[in-house]
Amino acid sequence: MRAFFREKLAAPSYGTLLFICCGLAFASYVGSYMRIPVVPLFAKTLGATTVEVGLINSLFLLMAGLLSFPLGILSDRLGRKPLILWGLSLSCLTAFLLYVSQTPGQLMGIYLFFGVALALVSPTLMSYVADFSPPSHLGRSYGWYTTAIYGGMSLGPALGGLVAQEWGFRPLFLGSGALVFLIIWLALAFLPKTTRVRQEKVTRPANPRFSKELLKNRPLQGCWLATLGGCFGLGMFVTFAPLHTHDHGLTIGQIGLVFAMQGICNALSRIPFGRLSDRVRRRWPLAVVGFIAFGLAIAGFGLSRNFPQFLLSAIALGVSMALAFTPVGALVAEAVPPESRGLALGGYNTCIYLGMMLSSALMGSVIARIGFANSFLLTGLLNLIITGLFYLLIKDFSPYRLEG
């Protein structure tokens, strides 16, 4: 059996590499997202205020946002696999540190390093997928890859909520660290160091002059802006939904299921929406409709008062996110020539994490003044305004022709 895997991985096919990356992404997100809905409640038990809970998550997302771009460039020089292994190792360490933490200040410090871990793994794996995917398969590659990610995001919170409810917060962190430790060894054994496809496809690297030209690319700016706004709303959900739902009597297990429904609907909707965006004449109208629906779903979540209403709002959030973000990911790749995709995707990942960070950092103070319901309504309105700006920037978009 070992000889069989050595033979297969010596010259891995596109399908083999996609399977490895999707499996690794799914498992790593399960291990990491087991903690996401639980840490805000754990912080409360340590005496953290609502503002401090927001700061804990915002520090994590700030580090992920600031480092995604430079670490993406570093992965071009050092290779994808070393950075992925470093990120998984740091994620494992932070889980064990959460197990022994005693104060909200310690949680803030631990989450800083958790952000570094996410910046090492997430954009690097995304670039790895682009490296080996033929141009004709890029859309389906990201469809399956993001499905794996959001599958992990859905199972992780549900599993984490159930474990925390049965055994408590600290055993959950111990289990999360043990799972990520196992994933490190799987990545070490099965993830190839390099990919031949990237060397064949990319003939010249992006240069600083073209980096300045990217700043004048209106469609790319629109995609980045829409991603920033959408992830501001996602950050509101990830950070404050546990507290909002808990205030209305939901148990930890029910909160985990709310997160799970959002993640499952998000994941399962991405493959059909990805195929739909490949078949229509223009992708961007689908993204506009998706972001409008997302803004309305965020507002609906704020108005929810019981478990069924929260579940329905979470389903609407998941479906609308898939409809919005699936075509936007393809639009980012199409808005620049192939040799500049790394820069474009680096900015895309930065917008994801900075949007979530800004929400975590700012909305805690807003919630303290106007409450959870009004804050979710305000977030939904902000997303609708940003969607209007996205339309103005993207309406005259013409994609680069991809070779292959």
Helices and strands as residue ranges (DSSP letters): H 2-10, H 14-33, H 39-45, H 50-78, H 80-100, H 104-132, G 135-137, H 138-167, H 169-190, H 196-201, H 208-214, H 218-247, H 252-279, H 284-303, H 307-334, G 338-340, H 341-394
